[in-house]
C-alpha cells in the first residue's frame, strides 16, 4: 500500500520535505504547498508576488 503524503515544495528551497503544510501559494497558476518553517522565512523576505 502506497501512501501519498503531501510535503513542502518551497520553490526557493529544494531540500525541504516537511509534511506539516501551513498554507498554499500560487505561482504561475500552480498551487504549491508550503510548511510553517519555510513560510516564516518566505514571509520575512522582500519578495513581490
C-alpha distance matrix in Angstrom:
0.0 3.8 6.6 9.8 12.5 16.0 18.4 22.2 23.6 27.2 29.1 31.7 29.5 26.8 25.6 24.4 20.7 21.3 18.7 21.4 22.8 26.5 27.3 27.0 29.8 30.7 32.0 33.3 31.4 28.0 26.4 25.3 23.6 25.8 25.4 28.4 29.5 29.8 31.3 34.1 35.0 34.8 36.9 39.6 40.0 42.8 40.5 41.5 38.9
3.8 0.0 3.8 6.4 9.3 12.6 15.0 18.7 19.9 23.5 25.4 28.0 25.9 23.2 22.1 20.9 17.3 18.2 15.8 18.7 19.9 23.6 24.3 23.8 26.4 27.3 28.5 29.8 28.0 24.5 23.0 21.8 20.2 22.4 22.3 25.4 26.5 26.4 28.0 30.9 31.6 31.4 33.6 36.2 36.5 39.2 36.9 37.9 35.3
6.6 3.8 0.0 3.8 5.9 9.5 12.0 15.8 17.4 21.0 23.2 25.8 23.7 21.4 20.3 18.6 14.9 15.1 12.4 15.1 16.3 20.0 20.8 20.6 23.5 24.7 26.2 27.9 26.1 22.5 20.5 19.2 17.2 19.3 18.9 21.9 23.2 23.4 24.7 27.6 28.6 28.3 30.3 33.0 33.6 36.3 34.1 35.2 32.7
9.8 6.4 3.8 0.0 3.8 6.5 9.4 13.0 14.3 17.9 20.0 22.8 21.1 18.8 18.3 16.5 13.1 13.5 10.8 13.6 14.0 17.7 18.0 17.4 20.0 21.0 22.5 24.1 22.3 18.8 16.8 15.6 13.9 16.4 16.6 19.9 21.3 21.0 22.1 25.3 26.1 25.5 27.6 30.4 30.7 33.3 30.9 31.8 29.2
12.5 9.3 5.9 3.8 0.0 3.8 6.4 10.2 12.2 15.6 18.2 20.7 18.8 17.0 16.2 13.8 10.3 10.1 7.1 9.8 10.5 14.3 15.1 15.1 18.0 19.6 21.2 23.4 21.8 18.2 15.8 13.9 11.5 13.4 13.1 16.2 17.7 17.7 18.9 21.8 22.9 22.6 24.5 27.2 27.8 30.6 28.5 29.7 27.2
16.0 12.6 9.5 6.5 3.8 0.0 3.8 7.0 8.9 12.2 14.8 17.5 16.0 14.6 14.3 11.8 8.8 8.6 6.0 8.4 7.9 11.6 11.9 11.5 14.2 15.9 17.5 19.9 18.5 14.9 12.3 10.2 7.8 9.9 10.3 13.7 15.3 14.8 15.7 18.9 19.9 19.2 21.1 24.0 24.4 27.0 24.8 25.9 23.4
18.4 15.0 12.0 9.4 6.4 3.8 0.0 3.8 6.3 9.3 12.3 14.4 12.6 11.4 10.8 8.0 5.3 5.4 4.3 7.2 7.0 10.5 11.3 11.2 13.5 15.6 16.7 19.4 18.7 15.1 12.7 9.6 6.9 7.8 7.7 11.4 12.3 11.6 13.1 16.2 16.7 16.4 18.7 21.2 21.6 24.4 22.5 24.0 21.9
22.2 18.7 15.8 13.0 10.2 7.0 3.8 0.0 3.8 5.8 9.2 11.0 9.5 9.1 9.2 6.1 5.4 5.4 6.2 7.7 6.5 9.0 9.5 9.3 11.0 13.4 14.3 17.3 17.2 13.7 11.4 7.8 5.3 4.7 5.3 9.1 9.6 8.2 9.8 13.0 13.2 12.7 15.1 17.6 17.8 20.7 18.8 20.5 18.6
23.6 19.9 17.4 14.3 12.2 8.9 6.3 3.8 0.0 3.8 6.0 8.7 7.9 7.0 8.6 6.9 7.3 8.7 9.8 11.4 9.6 11.6 11.1 9.6 10.1 11.6 11.6 14.4 14.7 11.2 9.8 6.2 5.7 6.1 8.3 11.8 11.9 9.4 10.9 14.3 13.7 12.4 15.3 17.8 17.2 19.6 17.2 18.6 16.8
27.2 23.5 21.0 17.9 15.6 12.2 9.3 5.8 3.8 0.0 3.8 5.5 5.4 6.4 8.5 7.0 9.0 10.0 11.8 12.7 10.7 11.6 11.0 9.9 9.4 11.3 10.9 14.0 15.1 12.2 11.0 7.4 7.3 5.8 8.0 10.7 10.2 6.9 8.5 11.6 10.4 8.9 12.2 14.3 13.5 16.0 13.8 15.7 14.3
29.1 25.4 23.2 20.0 18.2 14.8 12.3 9.2 6.0 3.8 0.0 3.8 5.6 6.3 9.6 9.5 11.8 13.5 15.3 16.4 14.3 15.0 13.8 12.0 10.4 11.0 9.4 11.9 13.7 11.2 11.3 8.4 9.8 9.1 11.8 14.3 13.6 10.0 11.3 14.2 12.3 10.2 13.6 15.4 13.6 15.4 12.8 14.3 13.2
31.7 28.0 25.8 22.8 20.7 17.5 14.4 11.0 8.7 5.5 3.8 0.0 3.8 6.4 9.2 9.6 12.8 14.3 16.8 17.6 15.9 16.2 15.5 14.3 12.6 13.7 12.0 14.6 16.8 14.7 14.7 11.7 12.5 10.7 12.6 14.3 12.7 9.1 10.8 12.8 10.1 8.6 12.3 13.3 11.2 13.3 11.3 13.7 13.6
29.5 25.9 23.7 21.1 18.8 16.0 12.6 9.5 7.9 5.4 5.6 3.8 0.0 3.8 5.6 6.3 9.8 11.6 14.6 15.8 14.8 15.7 15.8 15.2 14.4 16.0 14.8 17.5 19.3 16.6 16.1 12.6 12.5 10.5 11.4 13.3 11.2 8.2 11.0 12.9 10.4 10.1 13.9 14.6 13.3 16.1 14.5 17.2 17.0
26.8 23.2 21.4 18.8 17.0 14.6 11.4 9.1 7.0 6.4 6.3 6.4 3.8 0.0 3.8 5.8 8.5 11.3 14.0 16.1 15.3 17.0 17.1 16.0 15.6 16.7 15.4 17.6 19.2 16.1 15.9 12.5 12.6 11.6 12.6 15.3 13.6 10.9 13.8 16.0 13.9 13.5 17.2 18.3 17.0 19.5 17.6 19.9 19.2
25.6 22.1 20.3 18.3 16.2 14.3 10.8 9.2 8.6 8.5 9.6 9.2 5.6 3.8 0.0 3.8 6.4 9.4 12.6 14.9 15.1 17.0 17.9 17.5 17.8 19.5 18.6 21.1 22.3 19.1 18.3 14.7 13.8 12.4 12.3 14.7 12.6 10.9 14.3 16.1 14.3 14.8 18.4 19.2 18.5 21.5 20.1 22.7 22.1
24.4 20.9 18.6 16.5 13.8 11.8 8.0 6.1 6.9 7.0 9.5 9.6 6.3 5.8 3.8 0.0 3.8 5.9 9.2 11.1 11.4 13.4 14.7 14.8 15.6 17.8 17.7 20.6 21.4 18.0 16.6 12.8 11.1 9.3 8.6 11.2 9.4 8.1 11.5 13.5 12.4 13.1 16.3 17.5 17.5 20.7 19.4 21.9 21.0
20.7 17.3 14.9 13.1 10.3 8.8 5.3 5.4 7.3 9.0 11.8 12.8 9.8 8.5 6.4 3.8 0.0 3.8 6.3 9.2 10.1 13.0 14.5 14.7 16.3 18.5 18.9 21.6 21.8 18.2 16.4 12.8 10.6 9.7 8.7 11.7 10.9 10.3 13.2 15.5 15.3 15.8 18.6 20.3 20.6 23.7 22.2 24.4 23.1
21.3 18.2 15.1 13.5 10.1 8.6 5.4 5.4 8.7 10.0 13.5 14.3 11.6 11.3 9.4 5.9 3.8 0.0 3.8 5.8 7.4 10.2 12.4 13.6 15.7 18.5 19.5 22.7 22.5 19.1 16.6 13.1 10.0 8.6 6.3 8.8 8.6 9.1 11.6 13.6 14.2 15.1 17.3 19.1 20.1 23.4 22.2 24.4 23.1
18.7 15.8 12.4 10.8 7.1 6.0 4.3 6.2 9.8 11.8 15.3 16.8 14.6 14.0 12.6 9.2 6.3 3.8 0.0 3.8 5.9 9.4 11.5 12.7 15.5 18.2 19.8 22.8 22.1 18.6 15.7 12.7 9.3 9.0 7.1 9.8 10.9 11.6 13.1 15.5 16.7 17.1 18.9 21.3 22.3 25.5 24.1 25.9 24.0
21.4 18.7 15.1 13.6 9.8 8.4 7.2 7.7 11.4 12.7 16.4 17.6 15.8 16.1 14.9 11.1 9.2 5.8 3.8 0.0 3.8 6.5 9.4 11.6 14.7 17.9 20.0 23.3 22.4 19.3 16.0 13.2 9.4 8.4 5.7 7.3 9.3 10.8 11.4 13.4 15.4 16.0 17.1 19.6 21.2 24.3 23.2 25.0 23.1
22.8 19.9 16.3 14.0 10.5 7.9 7.0 6.5 9.6 10.7 14.3 15.9 14.8 15.3 15.1 11.4 10.1 7.4 5.9 3.8 0.0 3.8 5.8 7.8 11.1 14.2 16.6 19.9 18.9 16.0 12.5 10.0 6.2 5.5 4.2 6.5 9.3 9.7 9.4 12.2 14.2 13.9 14.9 17.8 19.2 21.9 20.5 21.9 19.8
26.5 23.6 20.0 17.7 14.3 11.6 10.5 9.0 11.6 11.6 15.0 16.2 15.7 17.0 17.0 13.4 13.0 10.2 9.4 6.5 3.8 0.0 3.8 7.2 10.1 13.8 16.3 19.9 19.1 16.7 13.2 11.0 7.7 6.0 4.8 4.9 8.5 9.0 7.4 9.8 12.5 12.2 12.2 15.3 17.1 19.7 18.6 20.0 18.0
27.3 24.3 20.8 18.0 15.1 11.9 11.3 9.5 11.1 11.0 13.8 15.5 15.8 17.1 17.9 14.7 14.5 12.4 11.5 9.4 5.8 3.8 0.0 3.8 6.8 10.3 13.2 16.6 15.6 13.5 10.0 8.5 6.1 5.6 6.9 7.7 11.0 10.3 8.0 11.0 13.3 11.8 11.8 15.3 16.5 18.6 17.0 17.7 15.2
27.0 23.8 20.6 17.4 15.1 11.5 11.2 9.3 9.6 9.9 12.0 14.3 15.2 16.0 17.5 14.8 14.7 13.6 12.7 11.6 7.8 7.2 3.8 0.0 3.8 6.8 9.8 13.1 11.9 9.8 6.3 5.3 4.5 5.7 8.7 10.5 13.2 11.4 9.5 13.1 14.5 12.2 12.7 16.4 16.8 18.4 16.1 16.3 13.4
29.8 26.4 23.5 20.0 18.0 14.2 13.5 11.0 10.1 9.4 10.4 12.6 14.4 15.6 17.8 15.6 16.3 15.7 15.5 14.7 11.1 10.1 6.8 3.8 0.0 3.8 6.5 10.0 9.6 8.1 5.7 5.3 6.6 7.3 10.8 12.4 14.4 11.8 9.7 13.2 13.9 10.8 11.5 15.1 14.7 15.8 13.1 12.9 9.8
30.7 27.3 24.7 21.0 19.6 15.9 15.6 13.4 11.6 11.3 11.0 13.7 16.0 16.7 19.5 17.8 18.5 18.5 18.2 17.9 14.2 13.8 10.3 6.8 3.8 0.0 3.8 6.6 5.8 5.3 4.5 6.1 9.0 10.5 14.2 16.1 17.9 15.0 13.2 16.6 16.8 13.5 14.3 17.7 16.7 17.1 13.8 12.8 9.2
32.0 28.5 26.2 22.5 21.2 17.5 16.7 14.3 11.6 10.9 9.4 12.0 14.8 15.4 18.6 17.7 18.9 19.5 19.8 20.0 16.6 16.3 13.2 9.8 6.5 3.8 0.0 3.8 5.4 5.3 6.7 7.4 10.9 12.0 15.8 17.8 18.9 15.5 14.3 17.6 17.0 13.4 14.9 17.8 16.0 16.1 12.5 11.4 8.2
33.3 29.8 27.9 24.1 23.4 19.9 19.4 17.3 14.4 14.0 11.9 14.6 17.5 17.6 21.1 20.6 21.6 22.7 22.8 23.3 19.9 19.9 16.6 13.1 10.0 6.6 3.8 0.0 3.8 5.6 8.6 10.2 14.0 15.5 19.3 21.6 22.6 19.2 18.1 21.3 20.5 17.0 18.4 21.1 19.0 18.7 14.9 13.2 10.1
31.4 28.0 26.1 22.3 21.8 18.5 18.7 17.2 14.7 15.1 13.7 16.8 19.3 19.2 22.3 21.4 21.8 22.5 22.1 22.4 18.9 19.1 15.6 11.9 9.6 5.8 5.4 3.8 0.0 3.8 6.6 9.5 13.1 15.4 19.2 21.6 23.1 20.1 18.8 22.2 22.0 18.6 19.7 22.8 21.3 21.1 17.5 15.7 12.3
28.0 24.5 22.5 18.8 18.2 14.9 15.1 13.7 11.2 12.2 11.2 14.7 16.6 16.1 19.1 18.0 18.2 19.1 18.6 19.3 16.0 16.7 13.5 9.8 8.1 5.3 5.3 5.6 3.8 0.0 3.8 6.2 9.9 12.6 16.3 19.1 20.6 17.6 16.8 20.5 20.3 17.1 18.7 21.9 20.6 21.1 17.6 16.6 13.3
26.4 23.0 20.5 16.8 15.8 12.3 12.7 11.4 9.8 11.0 11.3 14.7 16.1 15.9 18.3 16.6 16.4 16.6 15.7 16.0 12.5 13.2 10.0 6.3 5.7 4.5 6.7 8.6 6.6 3.8 0.0 3.8 6.8 9.8 13.4 16.1 18.0 15.5 14.4 18.1 18.6 15.7 17.0 20.4 19.7 20.7 17.5 17.0 13.6
25.3 21.8 19.2 15.6 13.9 10.2 9.6 7.8 6.2 7.4 8.4 11.7 12.6 12.5 14.7 12.8 12.8 13.1 12.7 13.2 10.0 11.0 8.5 5.3 5.3 6.1 7.4 10.2 9.5 6.2 3.8 0.0 3.8 6.5 10.1 13.1 14.7 12.0 11.5 15.3 15.6 13.1 14.9 18.2 17.6 19.1 16.2 16.5 13.6
23.6 20.2 17.2 13.9 11.5 7.8 6.9 5.3 5.7 7.3 9.8 12.5 12.5 12.6 13.8 11.1 10.6 10.0 9.3 9.4 6.2 7.7 6.1 4.5 6.6 9.0 10.9 14.0 13.1 9.9 6.8 3.8 0.0 3.8 6.8 10.0 12.0 10.1 9.8 13.5 14.4 12.7 14.3 17.6 17.7 19.9 17.5 18.3 15.7
25.8 22.4 19.3 16.4 13.4 9.9 7.8 4.7 6.1 5.8 9.1 10.7 10.5 11.6 12.4 9.3 9.7 8.6 9.0 8.4 5.5 6.0 5.6 5.7 7.3 10.5 12.0 15.5 15.4 12.6 9.8 6.5 3.8 0.0 3.8 6.7 8.3 6.4 6.2 9.8 10.7 9.5 11.2 14.2 14.7 17.3 15.5 17.0 15.0
25.4 22.3 18.9 16.6 13.1 10.3 7.7 5.3 8.3 8.0 11.8 12.6 11.4 12.6 12.3 8.6 8.7 6.3 7.1 5.7 4.2 4.8 6.9 8.7 10.8 14.2 15.8 19.3 19.2 16.3 13.4 10.1 6.8 3.8 0.0 3.8 5.6 5.5 6.1 8.7 10.3 10.4 11.9 14.4 15.6 18.7 17.6 19.5 18.0
28.4 25.4 21.9 19.9 16.2 13.7 11.4 9.1 11.8 10.7 14.3 14.3 13.3 15.3 14.7 11.2 11.7 8.8 9.8 7.3 6.5 4.9 7.7 10.5 12.4 16.1 17.8 21.6 21.6 19.1 16.1 13.1 10.0 6.7 3.8 0.0 3.8 5.6 5.0 6.2 8.8 9.8 10.3 12.5 14.6 17.8 17.4 19.5 18.5
29.5 26.5 23.2 21.3 17.7 15.3 12.3 9.6 11.9 10.2 13.6 12.7 11.2 13.6 12.6 9.4 10.9 8.6 10.9 9.3 9.3 8.5 11.0 13.2 14.4 17.9 18.9 22.6 23.1 20.6 18.0 14.7 12.0 8.3 5.6 3.8 0.0 3.8 5.5 5.5 6.8 9.0 10.3 11.4 13.3 16.9 16.9 19.6 19.2
29.8 26.4 23.4 21.0 17.7 14.8 11.6 8.2 9.4 6.9 10.0 9.1 8.2 10.9 10.9 8.1 10.3 9.1 11.6 10.8 9.7 9.0 10.3 11.4 11.8 15.0 15.5 19.2 20.1 17.6 15.5 12.0 10.1 6.4 5.5 5.6 3.8 0.0 3.8 5.5 5.2 6.1 8.5 10.1 11.0 14.4 13.8 16.5 16.0
31.3 28.0 24.7 22.1 18.9 15.7 13.1 9.8 10.9 8.5 11.3 10.8 11.0 13.8 14.3 11.5 13.2 11.6 13.1 11.4 9.4 7.4 8.0 9.5 9.7 13.2 14.3 18.1 18.8 16.8 14.4 11.5 9.8 6.2 6.1 5.0 5.5 3.8 0.0 3.8 5.3 4.9 5.8 8.4 9.9 12.9 12.3 14.6 13.8
34.1 30.9 27.6 25.3 21.8 18.9 16.2 13.0 14.3 11.6 14.2 12.8 12.9 16.0 16.1 13.5 15.5 13.6 15.5 13.4 12.2 9.8 11.0 13.1 13.2 16.6 17.6 21.3 22.2 20.5 18.1 15.3 13.5 9.8 8.7 6.2 5.5 5.5 3.8 0.0 3.8 5.6 5.3 6.4 9.0 12.4 12.9 15.6 15.6
35.0 31.6 28.6 26.1 22.9 19.9 16.7 13.2 13.7 10.4 12.3 10.1 10.4 13.9 14.3 12.4 15.3 14.2 16.7 15.4 14.2 12.5 13.3 14.5 13.9 16.8 17.0 20.5 22.0 20.3 18.6 15.6 14.4 10.7 10.3 8.8 6.8 5.2 5.3 3.8 0.0 3.8 5.5 5.3 6.7 10.4 11.0 14.2 14.8
34.8 31.4 28.3 25.5 22.6 19.2 16.4 12.7 12.4 8.9 10.2 8.6 10.1 13.5 14.8 13.1 15.8 15.1 17.1 16.0 13.9 12.2 11.8 12.2 10.8 13.5 13.4 17.0 18.6 17.1 15.7 13.1 12.7 9.5 10.4 9.8 9.0 6.1 4.9 5.6 3.8 0.0 3.8 5.4 5.3 8.4 7.9 10.8 11.1
36.9 33.6 30.3 27.6 24.5 21.1 18.7 15.1 15.3 12.2 13.6 12.3 13.9 17.2 18.4 16.3 18.6 17.3 18.9 17.1 14.9 12.2 11.8 12.7 11.5 14.3 14.9 18.4 19.7 18.7 17.0 14.9 14.3 11.2 11.9 10.3 10.3 8.5 5.8 5.3 5.5 3.8 0.0 3.8 5.5 7.9 8.3 10.7 11.0
39.6 36.2 33.0 30.4 27.2 24.0 21.2 17.6 17.8 14.3 15.4 13.3 14.6 18.3 19.2 17.5 20.3 19.1 21.3 19.6 17.8 15.3 15.3 16.4 15.1 17.7 17.8 21.1 22.8 21.9 20.4 18.2 17.6 14.2 14.4 12.5 11.4 10.1 8.4 6.4 5.3 5.4 3.8 0.0 3.8 6.7 8.6 11.7 13.2
40.0 36.5 33.6 30.7 27.8 24.4 21.6 17.8 17.2 13.5 13.6 11.2 13.3 17.0 18.5 17.5 20.6 20.1 22.3 21.2 19.2 17.1 16.5 16.8 14.7 16.7 16.0 19.0 21.3 20.6 19.7 17.6 17.7 14.7 15.6 14.6 13.3 11.0 9.9 9.0 6.7 5.3 5.5 3.8 0.0 3.8 5.5 9.1 11.1
42.8 39.2 36.3 33.3 30.6 27.0 24.4 20.7 19.6 16.0 15.4 13.3 16.1 19.5 21.5 20.7 23.7 23.4 25.5 24.3 21.9 19.7 18.6 18.4 15.8 17.1 16.1 18.7 21.1 21.1 20.7 19.1 19.9 17.3 18.7 17.8 16.9 14.4 12.9 12.4 10.4 8.4 7.9 6.7 3.8 0.0 3.8 6.7 9.7
40.5 36.9 34.1 30.9 28.5 24.8 22.5 18.8 17.2 13.8 12.8 11.3 14.5 17.6 20.1 19.4 22.2 22.2 24.1 23.2 20.5 18.6 17.0 16.1 13.1 13.8 12.5 14.9 17.5 17.6 17.5 16.2 17.5 15.5 17.6 17.4 16.9 13.8 12.3 12.9 11.0 7.9 8.3 8.6 5.5 3.8 0.0 3.8 6.4
41.5 37.9 35.2 31.8 29.7 25.9 24.0 20.5 18.6 15.7 14.3 13.7 17.2 19.9 22.7 21.9 24.4 24.4 25.9 25.0 21.9 20.0 17.7 16.3 12.9 12.8 11.4 13.2 15.7 16.6 17.0 16.5 18.3 17.0 19.5 19.5 19.6 16.5 14.6 15.6 14.2 10.8 10.7 11.7 9.1 6.7 3.8 0.0 3.8
38.9 35.3 32.7 29.2 27.2 23.4 21.9 18.6 16.8 14.3 13.2 13.6 17.0 19.2 22.1 21.0 23.1 23.1 24.0 23.1 19.8 18.0 15.2 13.4 9.8 9.2 8.2 10.1 12.3 13.3 13.6 13.6 15.7 15.0 18.0 18.5 19.2 16.0 13.8 15.6 14.8 11.1 11.0 13.2 11.1 9.7 6.4 3.8 0.0
